[in-house]
């Protein structure tokens, strides 16, 4: 994760994109990319959503990549580790939603 974060910083610096990477803009970009992912499934049935051809899957992978990039860039602004955030949230959910209830 750290290597990817460094690569993304360099990519943005080489293009002078730092001026656009405010937390607000990155959060908005994250939502837009998530919507672009959802768009690929908009008119599919439940069964069809599991049966993507290679072209569809490539487009979905591109959107997943965009989402991850936005999430890492956003997290980097606050020096937080998204993987640790997920671990912490799982533990909170374990308490909030105990198994067997």
N, C-alpha and C positions, 0 to 999 in steps of 0.2 A: 504494500500500500504506500509506503514511504517513497519508493522509487517512482511510482506513478504520480504521486503528488509533486515530486520534484520535476518530472517531465512536463506536467501540466503547467507548473509555474513558468518554466522556461518557454514553453509554447506561447503562453500569454504575454510574457515579457518581450519575446521576439516580435510580436505584433502590436505592442503597446496597448494591450487590451485591459491592463490593470485599471485604467480610468473608468472602465465600464463594469468592473467586477465588484460592485458594492454588494453587501448582503441582500439588499432589497432586489437588485437586478438578478442576482444569482438565484434567489428563491423564486422569483417570477419565471426565470428561464427553466428552472426545474419543473415547475407546474406545466409550462408549455410543452416541454419534452415528454412529460408523462401523458399529456393529452394527445400528443402525436403517436405515442405507443398505443393508446386506447383506440385511436382512429383506425388502426389496422384490424381491429376486431369489431368495429361498430355494427356491422350488419350481419355478422356471422352467428350461426346458432352455437349453442354450447358445444356440440360435437364438432362442428367445423373449426372452432377455435383451437382444438387440439391437433388438427390435421392441416398444418401449413405446408405448402410446397417450398422448395429451396429458395426461390426468389422472395417469397413472403417472409421466410425465416431470416434471410439476410437483412431485409428491411427492419424486422423486429429487433435483430441484433444491433443494428445501427442505432435504433432508438434507445435500447438498453445501454449502449455505450454512451450516448448523449446524456442520459439520466445519471449514470455513474459519474461522468465527468463533471456535470453541474453539482452533484452532491459533494464530490471531493473538493471542488473549488469553493463551495459554500462552507464546508466544514473547516477548510484551511483558514478562512478568514477569522474563525474563532478558536483556532488551534485545538479542535476537538477531533477525536478519532471516531469515524462513523461506525466502525466495527465494535468499538467499546460501547458506543451509544446503543447499538442493537443488543449487545449482551446485557446491559443494564435494563433496557426496556423489557427484554424477555423475563428477567427476574421480577420486575414490577408486575408484569402480566401473570406470572406464575402465582403471585399473591392475590391479585385482583380476580383471577379466573382459575381457582383451584381445580385440578383434575377430578372428575367424578361428580361434579356438581351441576 
